[in-house]
Each structure stands twice: as structure tokens, then as C-alpha cells.
Amino acid sequence: MTVGDWLVILPLLCSALAGVAWVAAAPGGTRVVVTQDGQTCFTAPLDQPRGFDIEGPLGLTHLVIDEQGVRITSSPCPRKLCLSMGPARHTGDLLACVPNRILVRIDSPGGEEAPYDLLSR
């Protein structure tokens, strides 16, 4: 490897490590808010483990709150992309089952809005 290679690799490596540290330092959320068609249909504290079902146009979507956060464990949608989103636990994290019109978000401890990069209507 040449000096030029290291001049490219080291800044990229430092940027990647800084990004990982920034994500790890994100504040944890305190509340799960589930909306369907723009209407809030369920809220729960993030620190109380439970499972629950949300009725959507395609059927029931099952969500679980545990020590990892909240995640979608089953849904009647055809491609099941929402199952692979993993748990959400930080303020501003979102899970979505678009075919079943369900959106799950994590609220911040003080009720502050998340600092979004872009919003559109």
C-alpha cells in the first residue's frame, strides 16, 4: 500500500468510527407511538415488555416491546419488509408496514421533536 492509499483509507475509517459513536450516543426513547392512516391508535412506555396487535386493512400486525426496543414480529403484508427492520429504541426511530398502513415511532424523553433532515407533505 502506498502513502496515497493511507491518505484515503484513514479519513474514511475515522469518519466511519465517528458515525458509529454518534449513533450509539443517541438518546433512548421512552414511548412507542403507533399510528394508522395518520391517527394515533396505540401508545405505550418503551420500558414495559408486552406484545400487542394492530388491525390494518390487510389484517393484524403483531408488535413486541422488550429489552431490545419495539419490533414488528408478524404482518400480513406480501413482502414482509417490515419484519427485517429490526428493533427501534432511539428517539426518532421509525418502523413502517406500508401495505398495512402502520407506522411505529419512538418519542423522545422530553416530548421534543426529532431533528429531521427533511419533511414533506
C-alpha positions in Angstrom: 0.0 0.0 0.0 1.2 3.4 -0.8 1.1 6.7 1.1 -1.8 7.9 -1.1 -3.8 4.8 -0.2 -3.4 5.5 3.5 -4.4 9.2 2.9 -7.7 7.9 1.6 -8.3 5.0 4.0 -7.5 6.8 7.3 -10.1 9.6 6.9 -12.7 7.2 5.7 -12.0 4.9 8.7 -12.2 7.9 11.1 -15.5 9.0 9.6 -17.0 5.6 10.0 -15.9 5.3 13.6 -17.3 8.8 14.4 -20.6 7.8 12.8 -20.8 4.6 14.9 -20.1 6.6 18.1 -22.7 9.2 17.1 -25.4 6.6 16.6 -24.5 4.8 19.8 -24.8 8.1 21.8 -28.3 8.8 20.5 -30.8 9.3 23.4 -33.1 6.3 24.1 -36.8 6.9 23.6 -39.4 6.4 26.3 -42.6 5.9 24.5 -43.9 3.9 21.5 -46.5 5.6 19.3 -48.3 3.6 16.7 -50.4 5.4 14.0 -52.6 4.0 11.3 -53.8 6.2 8.5 -52.4 9.3 10.3 -54.4 8.6 13.5 -52.7 7.5 16.8 -54.1 4.1 17.7 -51.7 2.9 20.4 -49.1 4.4 22.8 -47.1 2.5 25.4 -44.0 3.1 27.5 -40.9 1.5 26.0 -39.7 0.1 29.3 -42.7 -2.2 29.9 -42.4 -5.5 27.9 -45.5 -6.6 26.1 -46.9 -7.8 22.8 -49.9 -6.3 21.0 -51.7 -6.5 17.7 -52.7 -3.6 15.5 -55.6 -4.1 13.0 -54.8 -2.8 9.5 -56.6 -3.1 6.1 -54.8 -6.4 5.4 -55.2 -7.9 8.9 -53.3 -8.0 12.2 -49.7 -6.8 12.6 -48.1 -8.0 15.8 -45.6 -5.9 17.6 -43.4 -6.7 20.6 -41.8 -4.4 23.2 -38.9 -5.9 25.0 -35.4 -5.0 26.3 -34.2 -4.6 22.6 -36.9 -2.0 21.8 -40.0 -2.4 19.7 -40.2 -4.5 16.6 -42.7 -6.0 14.2 -42.8 -9.8 14.6 -45.6 -10.7 12.1 -47.6 -8.9 9.5 -50.0 -10.0 6.7 -48.2 -7.8 4.1 -46.9 -9.6 1.0 -43.2 -8.9 1.0 -42.7 -8.8 4.8 -40.0 -6.0 4.6 -41.2 -4.6 8.0 -40.1 -7.8 9.7 -36.5 -7.2 8.7 -36.3 -3.6 10.0 -35.1 -4.8 13.4 -35.9 -3.2 16.8 -36.4 0.6 17.2 -35.3 2.1 20.5 -33.8 5.5 19.9 -35.7 8.8 19.7 -36.9 9.3 16.2 -36.6 5.7 15.1 -39.4 4.5 12.8 -40.8 1.2 11.7 -43.4 1.0 8.9 -45.6 -1.6 7.4 -46.7 0.4 4.3 -49.2 -2.1 2.8 -51.0 -2.4 6.2 -50.7 1.4 6.7 -49.0 1.2 10.1 -46.2 3.5 11.4 -44.4 3.0 14.7 -42.2 5.7 16.1 -40.2 6.3 19.2 -40.8 9.5 21.1 -38.1 11.4 23.0 -37.9 11.6 26.8 -39.0 15.3 27.0 -41.5 15.1 24.2 -39.2 17.1 21.9 -39.5 16.6 18.1 -36.7 14.6 16.5 -34.3 16.7 14.4 -35.4 15.5 10.9 -33.3 16.3 7.9 -36.3 16.6 5.6 -40.1 16.6 5.9 -42.6 16.6 3.1 -46.3 16.5 2.7 
